[in-house]
Amino acid sequence: MEKSNWIGFGIVFPRSGFSEAREREEMSQPGIYILWGPSESGILPKVYIGQADDVAKRMTEHIKKKDFWTHAVVFTTSCKRRLDIAHFKHIEARLYVLAVQAKRAELDNQNQPNSYSLSEADTAEAEAFLQDILLCLPFVGVDFFERAEDVQVEAPYGELYLQAKGKEVIASGAETSSGFVVKKDSKASKKEYDSISEYAKALRKELMQQGVLKDDGSHYVFTQDYVFNSPSSAAGVVLGRAANGLTEWKDRDRRTLKQIREMTPTP
């Protein structure tokens, strides 16, 4: 994975492909790496963020000691120009914070990485490299660091609403290219109906544990904007029951998301 006018180099591989990947020259120099795979709950993925002076050597240890990961991505620099380990420690700490804020994964890191003290110029260089990493990650299916506020500018259908049985609007959201965003201060039913899927039930529990949902007495309330993988998973969590997001989410004119999609010309 290379990007024009960028000093960086990225390589994505499955766990089974590590033996081949570690033979690359770039893998034996300083870099940042992300490991991911299914969590025990099966709801959110489990993720580990690390850095090393010799990425291949460190990841060899993870092959032996970390069983959860099924895929990895490594970012380092081309052999022509290298960032040092201090830059990558800064990037590791920043990625950790972004993952905590996004709450879209279970972090395997036992402790929060410490940011390395850099000069103003080196900090700017590390931040620029980080931004390029964040641009590359969605192309390999990694969205663990995308916060809802970072994707809402891409909402083509505007704000959508979800009503409970009593016609009360309890949640608002927007469809984006990264998923369906439910807005902060939206409400969710505390009651779980028999029709709720096991996935929605488990996700509600996970979001309570992560602090995305808090008990506000009569409802659960979203403490932040949150990205769901589909309109239906968002509606199911909000309503506490089986829900078709294409018909549950509506605009101010009472048009369903399905109708809005059908009315919108395909580019």
matplotlib code that plots the C-alpha trace (Angstrom):
import matplotlib.pyplot as plt

x = [0.0, 1.7, 0.4, 1.9, 4.0, 4.1, 7.1, 5.0, 4.5, 1.7, 1.3, -1.9, -1.9, -3.8, -2.2, -1.5, 0.5, 2.9, 5.8, 5.8, 5.2, 8.1, 10.6, 9.9, 12.7, 10.3, 9.1, 12.5, 12.5, 10.5, 6.8, 3.3, 1.0, -2.6, -3.9, -7.5, -9.9, -13.1, -13.7, -15.1, -18.5, -18.6, -20.1, -17.2, -13.8, -10.8, -7.9, -4.3, -2.2, 1.5, 4.8, 8.3, 11.9, 11.8, 8.2, 8.8, 10.6, 7.8, 5.1, 6.8, 6.2, 2.5, 2.2, 3.2, 1.3, -1.8, -4.3, -7.2, -5.9, -6.7, -5.4, -2.8, -1.7, 1.8, 2.8, 6.4, 8.4, 10.1, 13.8, 14.7, 13.5, 12.6, 10.7, 12.2, 10.7, 9.8, 7.5, 5.8, 5.3, 3.5, 1.3, 0.6, -0.7, -2.8, -4.4, -5.2, -7.0, -8.9, -10.0, -11.2, -13.2, -14.8, -15.8, -16.0, -13.7, -12.6, -9.0, -6.5, -4.0, -3.7, -2.4, -2.7, 0.5, 2.5, 3.1, 6.8, 7.9, 8.7, 9.9, 7.3, 8.6, 8.7, 5.2, 3.9, 5.7, 4.2, 0.7, 1.0, 2.0, -1.0, -3.5, -2.2, -2.6, -6.2, -6.9, -5.6, -7.3, -10.9, -9.6, -8.6, -11.8, -10.4, -12.9, -12.0, -10.7, -13.5, -15.6, -19.1, -18.3, -15.6, -18.1, -21.3, -20.3, -21.0, -24.7, -26.5, -30.1, -29.9, -31.2, -33.5, -35.8, -37.1, -40.4, -41.6, -45.2, -46.6, -45.3, -42.6, -39.3, -36.8, -33.8, -32.2, -29.5, -28.0, -26.8, -23.2, -20.7, -19.2, -22.4, -25.5, -24.9, -27.2, -26.9, -25.9, -28.9, -31.0, -33.1, -33.3, -36.0, -35.1, -37.5, -36.3, -39.0, -39.1, -38.4, -35.0, -32.1, -29.3, -26.9, -28.9, -29.3, -25.6, -24.7, -26.9, -25.1, -21.7, -22.7, -23.8, -20.4, -18.6, -20.6, -22.2, -25.6, -26.5, -29.5, -31.5, -34.5, -37.2, -34.8, -31.3, -29.6, -26.7, -23.8, -22.1, -22.8, -22.3, -21.7, -23.7, -23.0, -26.5, -29.8, -31.4, -28.8, -29.2, -33.0, -32.9, -30.7, -32.9, -36.2, -35.2, -36.9, -36.6, -36.6, -36.2, -34.1, -35.2, -38.8, -38.3, -36.0, -37.9, -37.3, -39.4, -41.8, -42.4, -40.7, -38.9, -35.2, -36.2, -38.4, -35.7, -33.1, -35.5, -36.1, -32.4, -30.7, -27.8, -24.6]
y = [0.0, 3.2, 6.7, 9.3, 12.0, 10.1, 8.8, 6.0, 2.4, 0.1, -3.7, -5.6, -9.3, -12.2, -13.9, -16.9, -14.6, -13.2, -15.5, -14.1, -10.5, -10.4, -11.1, -7.6, -5.1, -2.5, -4.9, -4.9, -1.1, 1.2, 1.3, 1.2, -1.9, -2.7, -6.3, -7.2, -10.1, -11.3, -10.6, -13.0, -11.3, -11.4, -7.9, -5.5, -6.5, -6.8, -4.5, -4.1, -1.1, -1.3, 0.1, -1.3, -0.5, -3.8, -4.5, -8.1, -9.1, -7.7, -9.3, -12.7, -12.4, -11.6, -14.7, -16.8, -14.9, -13.2, -15.7, -13.3, -11.5, -12.7, -9.7, -7.0, -3.8, -2.3, 1.3, 2.3, 4.5, 3.9, 3.0, 6.4, 8.3, 7.0, 8.3, 7.1, 5.2, 8.4, 9.4, 6.0, 6.2, 9.4, 7.9, 4.8, 7.0, 9.1, 6.0, 4.6, 7.8, 7.8, 4.2, 4.9, 7.9, 6.0, 3.1, 0.8, -1.9, -3.7, -2.7, -5.5, -2.9, -3.4, 0.2, 3.5, 4.0, 7.0, 9.7, 10.5, 14.1, 15.5, 18.8, 21.0, 20.1, 16.3, 16.5, 18.1, 15.4, 12.6, 14.1, 14.4, 10.7, 9.8, 11.7, 9.7, 6.5, 7.4, 8.1, 4.6, 2.5, 2.6, 1.1, -2.1, -2.3, -0.7, 1.8, 1.4, 5.0, 6.8, 8.9, 9.8, 13.5, 12.7, 11.1, 13.2, 15.6, 12.8, 12.5, 12.7, 12.4, 14.9, 14.3, 11.4, 10.6, 7.5, 7.5, 5.3, 3.9, 7.1, 9.1, 10.7, 11.3, 9.5, 9.5, 11.3, 10.2, 10.3, 7.8, 8.2, 6.3, 4.9, 3.7, 5.0, 7.7, 8.1, 11.5, 12.4, 12.9, 10.4, 8.1, 4.3, 2.1, 0.5, -2.3, -5.2, -7.0, -10.7, -9.9, -8.3, -10.1, -11.5, -9.2, -6.0, -7.3, -7.9, -4.6, -2.7, -4.3, -3.5, 0.2, 0.4, -1.0, 1.4, 4.4, 5.2, 4.5, 5.7, 5.0, 8.2, 6.8, 6.3, 5.7, 5.0, 8.1, 8.3, 10.2, 10.8, 10.4, 6.8, 5.0, 1.7, -0.6, -0.3, 1.6, -1.6, -2.2, 1.4, 1.1, -2.2, -0.8, 2.3, 0.5, -2.7, -4.9, -6.2, -3.2, -2.6, 0.6, 1.4, 1.9, 3.0, 6.0, 8.9, 12.5, 15.5, 14.9, 11.3, 9.8, 6.5, 6.0, 3.4, 6.0, 8.6, 6.2, 5.3, 9.0, 9.9, 9.6, 7.2, 9.1]
z = [0.0, -1.2, -1.7, -4.0, -2.4, 0.9, 2.7, 4.2, 3.2, 4.4, 4.2, 5.1, 5.6, 7.3, 10.3, 8.0, 5.7, 8.4, 7.5, 4.0, 5.1, 7.6, 4.9, 3.4, 4.1, 5.5, 8.3, 10.0, 10.7, 13.1, 12.5, 13.8, 13.6, 14.2, 14.9, 14.9, 15.0, 16.6, 20.3, 22.8, 22.6, 18.8, 18.7, 18.4, 17.0, 19.3, 18.4, 19.5, 18.6, 18.9, 17.7, 17.5, 16.5, 14.5, 13.6, 12.3, 15.5, 17.8, 15.7, 15.9, 19.7, 19.1, 16.9, 19.9, 22.6, 21.1, 19.7, 18.9, 15.8, 12.3, 10.3, 10.6, 9.0, 9.4, 8.5, 8.3, 6.0, 2.7, 2.9, 1.4, 4.5, 7.9, 10.9, 14.2, 17.0, 18.9, 16.0, 16.1, 19.9, 19.4, 16.6, 18.8, 21.6, 19.3, 17.6, 21.1, 22.0, 18.8, 19.3, 22.8, 21.6, 18.7, 20.9, 17.8, 19.1, 22.2, 22.9, 23.8, 25.0, 28.8, 29.4, 27.5, 25.5, 26.7, 24.1, 23.4, 23.9, 20.4, 19.2, 17.5, 14.0, 14.8, 16.2, 13.0, 11.0, 13.1, 12.9, 9.1, 8.9, 11.2, 9.0, 6.0, 7.9, 8.8, 5.1, 4.1, 6.8, 5.5, 2.2, 4.1, 6.1, 9.3, 10.8, 14.5, 14.6, 12.9, 15.2, 14.3, 14.0, 11.4, 9.0, 9.2, 6.5, 4.1, 5.0, 1.6, 2.9, 5.8, 9.3, 9.9, 12.8, 14.6, 16.6, 19.3, 19.5, 21.0, 18.0, 20.2, 18.3, 20.4, 18.1, 15.3, 12.9, 9.5, 6.9, 5.9, 3.8, 7.0, 8.5, 10.2, 12.8, 15.8, 17.3, 20.9, 23.3, 21.3, 23.5, 23.4, 24.9, 28.2, 27.4, 25.3, 23.4, 22.5, 18.9, 19.6, 17.9, 19.9, 18.1, 19.0, 22.6, 22.9, 21.3, 23.7, 26.6, 25.0, 24.5, 28.1, 29.2, 26.9, 28.2, 24.9, 26.5, 30.0, 32.1, 32.3, 34.3, 31.7, 28.8, 27.9, 26.4, 23.9, 25.5, 22.1, 18.4, 17.5, 14.1, 13.5, 10.7, 9.3, 9.7, 11.0, 13.7, 14.8, 14.9, 16.7, 19.5, 19.8, 19.9, 21.7, 19.2, 15.6, 13.3, 9.6, 9.5, 5.9, 7.1, 10.7, 9.9, 8.3, 7.4, 8.5, 5.7, 6.9, 4.0, 4.9, 4.3, 1.7, -0.2, 0.0, -1.5, -4.3, -5.1, -5.1, -8.5, -8.6, -9.5]

ax = plt.figure().add_subplot(projection="3d")
ax.plot(x, y, z, "-o")
ax.set_aspect("equal")
plt.show()
